[in-house]
Amino acid sequence: MTELARPAYLRLADALRAEILSGERAPGSRMPSIAALQREYGVSEQPVRQALRVLTSEGLVEGRPGSGTYVLERPTPRRMGRGRYGAVGSPYAAEVRQQGAEPSWSFDSERTHATVGLANRLGVAVSDPLMQTRYLFRADDIPVQLSTSWEPMSVVGGTPVVLPENGPLGGVGVVERMAAIGILVTRVVEDVSARPALQTEARALGLPVGCTMLTIERTHWADGLAVETADIVMSADRYRLAYEIDVSPPRK
């Protein structure tokens, strides 16, 4: 599709977005009125309204009743380190405290059964029992990320760590909990991608619907045994993932 063949509202949204991201339209500044944008860009009222809706969904502007549309402050992405899986206690808490913030989280655990996708990730049969735990993680009481974790009941069932947030090791990381039942986690695999936020995610994290989310599919392995897998989501605008990878000297 050529540029001229694209809908007028998308071309206008591209132009306004470029002005906002370049700083030409500063955070806190009032956008021109709909009539002024019509005159400036030579389009009718409907494309202007549609373009502003696009920018609103992206979290670049917000409408204020009786006042107009304003450019929003864009947050500076905060570093979210990955790889503290050997930390004593909670790896999330260790990372947040490293940043000078206070971690907290809420959770809900329940038994469920493996879907086809989870069965493939965990190496279990479809419908095998799992322990599922949903989390909302915060830093200084501000929502940061959502996570849903699954552990095979064939691994944790009947053990003191069956409920990740209760019992003698409630609240510590997967590596430490598994070690308590004689399972040595040898590696953690994370697959990272991006997608638009779901409405439920945006509401829980205080984000605009349609904003870009970082998604992490994480699995803890004890050699060839998958002992936990999780789906983690956070705002791509507010956080950047940082990985530190140890490199062994090359073999001669």
C-alpha positions in Angstrom: 0.0 0.0 0.0 1.4 3.4 -1.0 1.5 6.3 1.5 -1.3 8.1 -0.3 -3.4 5.0 -0.2 -3.3 4.8 3.6 -6.3 6.2 5.4 -6.0 9.9 6.1 -6.3 9.4 9.9 -3.3 7.1 10.0 -1.2 9.5 8.0 -2.2 12.3 10.4 -1.6 10.1 13.4 1.9 9.3 12.0 2.7 13.1 11.6 1.4 14.0 15.1 3.2 11.1 16.7 6.5 12.1 15.1 6.1 15.6 16.4 5.4 14.3 19.9 8.3 11.8 20.0 10.7 14.4 18.6 9.8 16.9 21.4 8.3 19.4 19.0 5.1 19.0 20.9 6.3 19.0 24.5 4.8 17.0 27.4 2.0 18.9 29.1 1.4 21.1 26.0 -2.1 21.5 24.6 -2.7 20.0 21.2 -4.3 22.3 18.6 -8.1 22.3 18.4 -9.8 19.9 15.9 -10.6 22.9 13.7 -6.9 24.0 13.8 -5.7 20.5 12.9 -8.2 20.4 10.0 -6.8 23.6 8.6 -3.1 22.7 9.2 -3.3 19.2 7.6 -6.1 19.8 5.1 -8.3 17.0 6.3 -11.9 16.8 7.5 -13.1 16.5 11.1 -13.5 12.7 11.2 -9.8 11.8 10.4 -8.7 14.3 13.1 -10.8 12.7 15.7 -9.7 9.2 14.6 -6.1 10.2 14.7 -6.4 11.6 18.2 -8.1 8.4 19.3 -5.1 6.4 18.0 -2.6 8.6 19.9 -4.8 8.3 23.0 -4.7 4.5 22.8 -0.9 4.6 22.5 -0.7 6.7 25.7 0.8 9.7 23.9 -2.1 12.2 24.6 -5.2 12.4 26.8 -8.4 14.3 26.4 -9.6 16.5 29.3 -13.3 17.4 29.2 -13.9 21.0 28.6 -10.2 21.7 28.2 -8.8 19.9 25.2 -6.2 17.3 24.3 -2.8 17.3 26.0 0.6 15.6 25.3 1.4 13.2 28.1 4.8 12.9 29.9 6.6 9.9 28.5 8.2 7.8 31.3 11.9 7.0 31.3 12.1 3.2 31.0 13.4 1.7 34.3 15.9 -1.2 34.2 14.4 -4.5 35.1 17.2 -6.9 35.5 16.7 -10.6 34.7 18.8 -13.5 36.0 18.7 -13.1 39.8 17.3 -16.6 40.0 19.9 -17.8 42.5 19.1 -15.0 45.0 18.1 -16.0 48.5 14.4 -15.1 49.0 12.4 -13.5 46.1 14.4 -12.7 42.9 11.8 -10.0 42.2 12.3 -8.4 45.6 16.1 -8.5 45.2 15.9 -6.7 41.8 13.4 -4.0 43.0 15.4 -3.3 46.2 18.5 -3.0 44.0 16.7 -0.1 42.4 15.9 1.5 45.7 12.2 0.7 45.8 10.1 -1.4 48.1 8.6 -4.6 46.5 5.2 -6.1 47.3 2.8 -8.4 45.5 -0.6 -10.0 45.7 -1.3 -13.6 44.6 -4.0 -16.2 44.2 -3.2 -20.0 43.9 -5.5 -22.8 42.7 -5.3 -26.2 41.1 -5.9 -26.4 37.4 -5.2 -28.7 34.5 -2.7 -28.5 31.7 -3.9 -27.1 28.4 -2.2 -28.3 25.2 0.2 -25.3 25.3 1.1 -25.8 29.0 1.5 -29.6 28.4 4.1 -28.9 25.7 6.0 -26.4 27.9 6.1 -28.6 31.0 6.4 -32.0 29.3 3.3 -33.3 30.9 0.1 -34.8 29.5 -2.9 -32.7 28.6 -5.2 -32.4 31.6 -2.5 -33.3 34.1 -3.0 -31.4 37.4 -1.0 -28.2 37.9 -0.7 -25.6 40.6 -1.5 -22.2 39.1 -0.5 -18.9 40.8 -1.5 -15.5 39.5 0.6 -12.5 40.7 0.4 -8.7 40.6 3.8 -7.3 41.4 4.4 -3.7 42.7 7.3 -1.4 43.4 6.6 1.3 46.0 2.9 0.3 45.7 2.9 1.0 41.9 1.8 -1.9 39.7 4.8 -3.2 37.7 4.1 -6.6 36.2 1.6 -9.5 36.0 2.7 -13.1 36.1 0.9 -16.4 36.0 3.0 -19.4 37.1 2.3 -23.1 36.7 4.0 -26.1 38.4 3.2 -29.8 37.8 1.5 -31.5 40.7 3.7 -34.5 39.8 6.6 -32.3 41.1 5.2 -30.3 44.0 2.1 -32.2 45.0 2.3 -33.5 48.6 5.4 -31.4 49.4 5.8 -28.4 51.7 6.2 -26.1 48.7 3.0 -27.0 46.9 1.7 -23.5 47.5 4.4 -21.0 46.4 3.3 -18.3 48.7 2.4 -20.3 51.8 4.2 -22.7 54.1 7.8 -22.6 55.4 9.2 -21.3 52.1 6.3 -19.0 51.0 7.5 -16.0 49.0 10.9 -17.3 48.0 12.0 -18.1 44.4 11.5 -21.3 42.5 15.1 -22.3 42.7 15.1 -22.2 46.5 11.8 -23.9 46.8 12.8 -26.7 44.5 16.1 -27.2 46.4 14.0 -27.7 49.6 12.4 -30.8 48.0 15.7 -32.2 46.6 15.4 -30.8 43.0 18.3 -28.8 41.6 17.3 -26.2 39.0 20.1 -26.1 36.5 18.9 -23.5 34.0 16.1 -21.0 33.3 14.9 -20.2 29.8 13.2 -17.0 28.9 11.6 -16.2 25.5 10.8 -12.5 25.1 8.4 -10.9 22.7 6.1 -7.9 22.4 2.3 -7.4 21.7 -0.5 -5.0 22.5 -1.9 -5.0 26.0 -5.1 -6.8 26.7 -7.8 -4.8 28.4 -7.5 -6.8 31.6 -3.7 -6.2 31.7 -4.1 -2.5 31.0 -6.6 -2.1 33.8 -4.6 -4.0 36.3 -1.3 -2.1 35.5 -2.9 1.4 35.0 -1.9 1.5 31.3 -3.7 2.7 28.2 -5.5 -0.1 26.2 -3.4 -1.1 23.2 0.0 0.0 24.6 2.9 -2.3 23.9 3.7 -5.0 26.4 6.9 -7.0 26.9 6.0 -10.6 27.4 8.3 -13.2 28.9 7.7 -17.0 28.7 9.9 -18.4 31.4 10.6 -22.0 32.3 12.7 -23.4 35.1 14.5 -26.7 34.3 16.2 -29.4 36.4 18.2 -30.9 33.7 15.5 -32.3 31.4 12.6 -31.8 33.8 10.5 -28.7 33.5 9.5 -27.8 37.1 7.8 -24.4 36.5 6.7 -22.2 33.6 5.3 -18.7 33.7 3.9 -15.9 31.5 5.1 -12.5 32.6 3.9 -9.1 31.2 5.0 -5.5 31.8 4.9 -2.2 30.0 7.4 -1.8 27.2 7.3 2.0 27.7 8.1 1.9 31.4 10.6 -0.9 31.6 13.5 -2.4 29.7 14.9 -5.8 30.3 18.5 -6.2 31.2 20.4 -9.5 31.0 23.8 -10.2 32.4 25.3 -13.3 30.8 28.4 -15.0 32.2 30.8 -16.1 29.5 33.3 -18.9 30.0 36.8 -18.6 28.5 37.0 -20.4 25.1 38.3 -23.9 25.2 41.7 -24.3 23.6 
